[in-house]
Amino acid sequence: MSVKVSVVVSVQDPDHVSDECVHTLLGQSLPVDEHEVVFVVAGTSVPAAFDARVATWPHVSVVCAPDALRRTGLAHARGQYVYFVDAEDRLAGEAAARMYDHAVANDADVLVGRLAGRGADVPAPVFKCNRERADVLHHGLLSALGARMLFRREFLEDIGLPVEYREPLADEMFALHALLRSKVVSVLADYTCCHVGERPEPGYEPPALSAGIRRVLDVVDACTEAGLERDRLYAHWLASELLPRLGGDLYHRAPPNQRGWLLAETAALLRECFRAELDEFLPAHLRLRSALARHDRLTDLALLAEAERDAQVCAQLDEVRWDEGVLVLDLSAELVYADGAPLGFRRYGERVALEPPLRIAGIGPELLDVTDAIEHTRLEVFIRNRETREAFALPVMFRVLRHEHEGAVRVWTAGQARLDVGSAAQGHRLDAGVWDVYVTVDCCGRPATTELGAHRSAQAERGCVGTLADYPRRLVAPFWTAEGGLAVAVQPESFARTVALASASAEVARQDGHLFVAMPVPYVPPSGGPPVDLVLRQAGGSRVVSVPAVIEPGVPGRLPGQLVAKVPARLLPSSYGLSPGGWTGALRVDGVETPLECGIEVTLTGRAYIRPAPATRPVRSRAAALAHRAARRVPVVRLLYGAAHSGYRRYVPPPDPPT
């Protein structure tokens, strides 16, 4: 049979190709005679160890190339369609088969399959739903530019690969060239095809980045006619690649001594390649940066970048509750600056303009008008798997609110998100695992994302309780993370694991020579749960304290239960009890220990604190440090200290061995 799909893998270092990557490539559901894997190794020869590792499979070939790895892989590919990945990536088991079937059904030249992992931590607009024929501009294809797409091989051979690997914006230029030349582009959004692996981003100097943008614009000019489509493509690159270098993360990640150079280089490129008429496609805060750059006001740009630094979402979680097996989240959110001040707007006449965080001479309100943009403010809530990094948007109903006082306008959103584990994954069931909850606010073209739950009401705190949901029934347990965010555990592997995930919200109190440790239990089964021991181990030592814990039941779906343990406390090390220092925690059930997300620190005065795991020994206070220094340097104090230490070693019993 003819080969349907060729997977071309670019390998920069054969020694760092993970077994997981190889197994996912070789474990595709397509028969081995219907797909092939082509490893392209950078260099002039293939290491014998790597060749022996993968070349034993009949549908695997290994070639080498000094550069242009993807071009070389395409030349050796025999499949009807070609999919490009890097050695850090992982393919889902049915990825090749599903993408091929969807592409053939729609006669697509290019198919964009759902991605997870690096660069895809936030759900891209293009993956809202499956599309038979997608438009580059209207359906958000520009939000997923990259080489990880399925291409018809004959189509690629006709248009050619326009760039060499490892150049600035090389993948984006390659994908844009293919999308603009293709007749049909399809989107497969309901199945995660590729998990993009972590890899260090290459560092490029501003001139190299500018050269990359110029090459991208050459592709736009070659593939489009002058008009609205070309202008919108130019505006996209202006907003996504150029203007962020004048005040976004790219600017602040640059070394301080290079920021002036970055501003000057970027402003010069803007004036050279982007007409002033394109600014009408930009949001207000980017129109301001563009106007300053066009007039070479670099000092004002630098001041504005510092004033706008770390703009973020401030989200308030008002209520968490269950509604017939669906987790309901009531929330409100707005954009704020780093100092907590909300994003400001001001009325002028009948219209509203953005109010920058600092006064800039010569900028009128007309340039910063956001009257219509305010009405298009968006509130989005999504979940992301901790292990696979898959992200899915939740259905949200929201409204845009505003408050005016003496000409100042404040804008925020309020809404409700619903998490149904039976359909949250693009209409499919969520996989088992831990899913963190995030909120995104896009106000006037300025999006920002944060974890949901750091600011929450007492009602939301009480409503964080697990229940059995979906069909067949699965345990779904929301809990608060160590960072204060909301997360949801779907079908946790054990009762102890369920409690351990929520243990970051544990509390400890001292009374009558004991420490009482209490932690929430999101779901207590009708049986009351298995017998549980709380095990505490001294950080950096060998002492172990184990005590039985009591499970207090709650009300499933309404009130969480509680685990309580009574631990003896001692000011000096002893065979039984917690002494000053750091202690890591675990739950022991049926002889199996499950680590907790928290530990306990006991100070020299006997006070106890909950700390994120692993707990560490507390740093000496200034008084303790001075006493220790005196014990070493003052003769009389040193003598008394030595006598006390000898007595302690002689009369205090040694600790029990670890169990």
Secondary structure as the mmCIF struct_conf table of DSSP 4:
data_model
#
loop_
_struct_conf.conf_type_id
_struct_conf.id
_struct_conf.beg_label_comp_id
_struct_conf.beg_label_asym_id
_struct_conf.beg_label_seq_id
_struct_conf.end_label_comp_id
_struct_conf.end_label_asym_id
_struct_conf.end_label_seq_id
STRN STRN1 VAL A 5 VAL A 11
BEND BEND1 GLN A 12 GLN A 12
HELX_RH_3T_P HELX_RH_3T_P1 PRO A 14 HIS A 16
HELX_RH_AL_P HELX_RH_AL_P1 ASP A 19 LEU A 26
TURN_TY1_P TURN_TY1_P1 GLY A 27 GLY A 27
BEND BEND2 SER A 29 LEU A 30
TURN_TY1_P TURN_TY1_P2 VAL A 32 GLU A 34
STRN STRN2 HIS A 35 ALA A 42
BEND BEND3 GLY A 43 SER A 45
HELX_RH_AL_P HELX_RH_AL_P2 ALA A 48 VAL A 54
TURN_TY1_P TURN_TY1_P3 ALA A 55 THR A 56
BEND BEND4 TRP A 57 TRP A 57
TURN_TY1_P TURN_TY1_P4 PRO A 58 HIS A 59
STRN STRN3 VAL A 60 ALA A 65
BEND BEND5 PRO A 66 ASP A 67
HELX_RH_AL_P HELX_RH_AL_P3 LEU A 69 HIS A 76
BEND BEND6 GLY A 79 GLN A 80
STRN STRN4 TYR A 81 ASP A 86
TURN_TY1_P TURN_TY1_P5 ALA A 87 GLU A 88
STRN STRN5 ARG A 90 LEU A 91
TURN_TY1_P TURN_TY1_P6 GLY A 93 GLU A 94
HELX_RH_AL_P HELX_RH_AL_P4 ALA A 95 ASN A 106
TURN_TY1_P TURN_TY1_P7 ASP A 107 ASP A 107
BEND BEND7 ASP A 109 ASP A 109
STRN STRN6 VAL A 110 GLY A 117
TURN_TY1_P TURN_TY1_P8 ARG A 118 GLY A 119
BEND BEND8 ASP A 121 VAL A 122
HELX_RH_3T_P HELX_RH_3T_P2 PRO A 125 PHE A 127
BEND BEND9 LYS A 128 CYS A 129
STRN STRN7 ARG A 131 ARG A 131
BEND BEND10 GLU A 132 ARG A 133
TURN_TY1_P TURN_TY1_P9 VAL A 136 GLY A 140
HELX_RH_3T_P HELX_RH_3T_P3 LEU A 141 ALA A 144
BEND BEND11 GLY A 146 ALA A 147
BEND BEND12 MET A 149 MET A 149
STRN STRN8 LEU A 150 ARG A 152
HELX_RH_AL_P HELX_RH_AL_P5 ARG A 153 ILE A 159
BEND BEND13 VAL A 163 VAL A 163
TURN_TY1_P TURN_TY1_P10 TYR A 165 ARG A 166
BEND BEND14 GLU A 167 GLU A 167
TURN_TY1_P TURN_TY1_P11 PRO A 168 LEU A 169
HELX_RH_AL_P HELX_RH_AL_P6 ALA A 170 ARG A 181
BEND BEND15 LYS A 183 LYS A 183
STRN STRN9 VAL A 185 VAL A 196
HELX_LH_PP_P HELX_LH_PP_P1 GLY A 197 GLU A 198
HELX_LH_PP_P HELX_LH_PP_P2 PRO A 200 GLY A 203
HELX_RH_AL_P HELX_RH_AL_P7 PRO A 206 CYS A 223
BEND BEND16 THR A 224 THR A 224
TURN_TY1_P TURN_TY1_P12 ALA A 226 GLY A 227
HELX_RH_AL_P HELX_RH_AL_P8 LEU A 228 TRP A 237
HELX_RH_PI_P HELX_RH_PI_P1 LEU A 238 LEU A 242
HELX_RH_3T_P HELX_RH_3T_P4 LEU A 243 LEU A 246
TURN_TY1_P TURN_TY1_P13 GLY A 247 GLY A 247
BEND BEND17 GLY A 248 GLY A 248
HELX_RH_AL_P HELX_RH_AL_P9 ASP A 249 ARG A 253
BEND BEND18 ALA A 254 ALA A 254
HELX_RH_3T_P HELX_RH_3T_P5 PRO A 256 GLN A 258
HELX_RH_AL_P HELX_RH_AL_P10 ARG A 259 CYS A 273
HELX_RH_3T_P HELX_RH_3T_P6 ALA A 276 PHE A 281
BEND BEND19 LEU A 282 LEU A 282
HELX_RH_AL_P HELX_RH_AL_P11 ALA A 284 ARG A 294
TURN_TY1_P TURN_TY1_P14 HIS A 295 ASP A 296
HELX_RH_AL_P HELX_RH_AL_P12 LEU A 298 ALA A 307
TURN_TY1_P TURN_TY1_P15 GLU A 308 ASP A 310
STRN STRN10 GLN A 312 ASP A 323
TURN_TY1_P TURN_TY1_P16 GLU A 324 GLY A 325
STRN STRN11 VAL A 326 VAL A 336
TURN_TY1_P TURN_TY1_P17 ALA A 338 ASP A 339
BEND BEND20 GLY A 340 GLY A 340
HELX_LH_PP_P HELX_LH_PP_P3 ALA A 341 ALA A 341
STRN STRN12 PRO A 342 PRO A 342
HELX_LH_PP_P HELX_LH_PP_P4 LEU A 343 LEU A 343
STRN STRN13 GLY A 344 TYR A 348
TURN_TY1_P TURN_TY1_P18 GLY A 349 GLU A 350
STRN STRN14 ARG A 351 GLU A 355
BEND BEND21 PRO A 357 LEU A 358
TURN_TY1_P TURN_TY1_P19 ALA A 361 GLY A 362
TURN_TY1_P TURN_TY1_P20 PRO A 365 LEU A 368
STRN STRN15 ASP A 369 ASP A 369
HELX_RH_AL_P HELX_RH_AL_P13 THR A 371 ILE A 374
TURN_TY1_P TURN_TY1_P21 GLU A 375 HIS A 376
STRN STRN16 ARG A 378 ASN A 385
TURN_TY1_P TURN_TY1_P22 ARG A 386 THR A 388
STRN STRN17 ALA A 391 ALA A 393
HELX_LH_PP_P HELX_LH_PP_P5 LEU A 394 PRO A 395
STRN STRN18 VAL A 396 HIS A 405
TURN_TY1_P TURN_TY1_P23 GLU A 406 GLY A 407
STRN STRN19 ALA A 408 LEU A 419
TURN_TY1_P TURN_TY1_P24 VAL A 421 ALA A 424
STRN STRN20 ALA A 425 ALA A 425
TURN_TY1_P TURN_TY1_P25 GLN A 426 GLY A 427
STRN STRN21 HIS A 428 HIS A 428
HELX_LH_PP_P HELX_LH_PP_P6 ARG A 429 ASP A 431
BEND BEND22 ALA A 432 ALA A 432
STRN STRN22 GLY A 433 CYS A 443
TURN_TY1_P TURN_TY1_P26 CYS A 444 GLY A 445
STRN STRN23 ARG A 446 GLU A 451
TURN_TY1_P TURN_TY1_P27 LEU A 452 GLY A 453
BEND BEND23 ALA A 454 ALA A 454
STRN STRN24 HIS A 455 ARG A 456
HELX_RH_AL_P HELX_RH_AL_P14 ALA A 458 ARG A 462
TURN_TY1_P TURN_TY1_P28 GLY A 463 GLY A 463
STRN STRN25 THR A 467 ALA A 469
TURN_TY1_P TURN_TY1_P29 ASP A 470 ARG A 473
STRN STRN26 ARG A 474 TRP A 480
TURN_TY1_P TURN_TY1_P30 ALA A 482 GLU A 483
BEND BEND24 GLY A 484 GLY A 484
STRN STRN27 LEU A 486 VAL A 490
BEND BEND25 GLN A 491 GLN A 491
BEND BEND26 GLU A 493 GLU A 493
HELX_RH_AL_P HELX_RH_AL_P15 PHE A 495 LEU A 501
HELX_RH_3T_P HELX_RH_3T_P7 ALA A 502 SER A 505
STRN STRN28 GLU A 507 GLN A 511
TURN_TY1_P TURN_TY1_P31 ASP A 512 GLY A 513
STRN STRN29 HIS A 514 VAL A 521
BEND BEND27 PRO A 522 PRO A 522
TURN_TY1_P TURN_TY1_P32 PRO A 526 SER A 527
STRN STRN30 VAL A 532 GLN A 538
TURN_TY1_P TURN_TY1_P33 ALA A 539 GLY A 540
BEND BEND28 GLY A 541 GLY A 541
STRN STRN31 VAL A 544 GLU A 552
HELX_LH_PP_P HELX_LH_PP_P7 PRO A 553 PRO A 553
STRN STRN32 VAL A 555 VAL A 555
TURN_TY1_P TURN_TY1_P34 PRO A 556 ARG A 558
STRN STRN33 LEU A 559 LEU A 559
STRN STRN34 GLY A 561 PRO A 568
STRN STRN35 ALA A 569 ALA A 569
BEND BEND29 LEU A 571 LEU A 572
BEND BEND30 SER A 575 GLY A 577
STRN STRN36 LEU A 578 LEU A 578
BEND BEND31 PRO A 580 PRO A 580
STRN STRN37 GLY A 581 VAL A 589
TURN_TY1_P TURN_TY1_P35 ASP A 590 GLY A 591
STRN STRN38 VAL A 592 VAL A 602
TURN_TY1_P TURN_TY1_P36 LEU A 604 THR A 605
BEND BEND32 GLY A 606 GLY A 606
STRN STRN39 ALA A 608 PRO A 612
BEND BEND33 ALA A 613 PRO A 614
HELX_LH_PP_P HELX_LH_PP_P8 ALA A 615 ALA A 615
HELX_LH_PP_P HELX_LH_PP_P9 ARG A 617 SER A 621
HELX_RH_AL_P HELX_RH_AL_P16 ARG A 622 ARG A 633
BEND BEND34 VAL A 634 VAL A 634
HELX_RH_AL_P HELX_RH_AL_P17 PRO A 635 TYR A 651
BEND BEND35 VAL A 652 VAL A 652
HELX_LH_PP_P HELX_LH_PP_P10 PRO A 653 PRO A 658
#
